[in-house]
Amino acid sequence: MKAGPRNLITDIAGLRVGNAEDTAVRSGVTVLTGDAPFVAGVHVMGGAPGTRETDLLAPDKLVQEVDALVLSGGSAFGLGAADGVMAGLRAAGRGFAVGEMRVPIVPGAILFDLLNGGDKDWDTAPYPALGRAALGAADTDFDLGSAGAGYGAGTMDLRGGLGSASCVLDDGTCVGALVAVNALGGACDDLGRFHAAPWELDDEFGGLGPPMPDPAWEPYGKRPQGAATTIAIVATDAKLTQSQATRMAVAAHDGLARALVPSHTPLDGDLVFAAATGTGRDVKDPWDALRLGHAAACCLARAVARGVYAAGPGGHLPAWSEQFGS
């Protein structure tokens, strides 16, 4: 297993990511879209999720492919970001055909960043406009850290951020992850060493070595209840059914557990989407599905650390670079 050429989820051919932020509001939106509709699944393990159109991703539902996936700040207000994405996709002629109409299929998830000091006294929520702007910015290269849905995010004690990572398996299959890290838990120890260090490739988040876990440590409440949630997407170029994509999303949650301590708490809405473009190999052997799930979990753990590592200074919490950069 090695990192892809960009070490981004867009190493999967046909996928693009766009970010948009409002610096005054201290929030933003990230959109993953494709050159063509793609299969998607989802799995929720946090106790306080906020979602849109996730029921549609069950394997027994009519629609089997989506046009985009949206990660947004703004708590429930951020669900409106998908409206802007739908408008942009409809203008481009994208969407599920129903007679002469086309309905873009855009599931989304949100994180809570309403208490980070930004100006939230709006008459009209900014998220539909941010969603359309993020779609318009979608490209193969995009910013990490304090960008998009990760702009106003935080962890237990550090600024959160947008992270991404990729890997290429021995058979050529590409797997990637995209995550907005806004966790109740922490991503590193007291010396700044990341919990995800055992899965790091090519010193992508500093090459600091493994952390020193304290087995007697207990979680404590530094952040207000409900002011959390890490939302993510894992993706592959393999040919997956919705059932297989859902299983990949389930396995990928292990990456959150490796990188964030604690994770999947009653106060987080931790959620993972899975996407499959279907341009690569078929996955019929259970061992192939197992390898995909393992790769997705490893990529997601790395992406979490990269998002926190890349976050810039100036937020409501210190950035990793401010606390440990020396």
Secondary structure by P-SEA (a helix, b strand, c coil): ccccccccccccccbbbbbbbccccccbbbbbbccccccccccccccccccccccccccccccccccccccccccccccaaaaaaaaaaaaaccccccccbbbbbbbbbbbbcccccccccccccaaaaaaaaaaaaccccccccccccccccccccbbbbbbbbccccccccccccccccccccccccccccccccccccccccccccccccccccccccccccccbbbbbbbbccccccaaaaaaaaaaaaaaaaaccccccccccbbbbbbbbcccccccccaaaaaaaaaaaaaaaaaaaaaaaaacccccccccccccccc
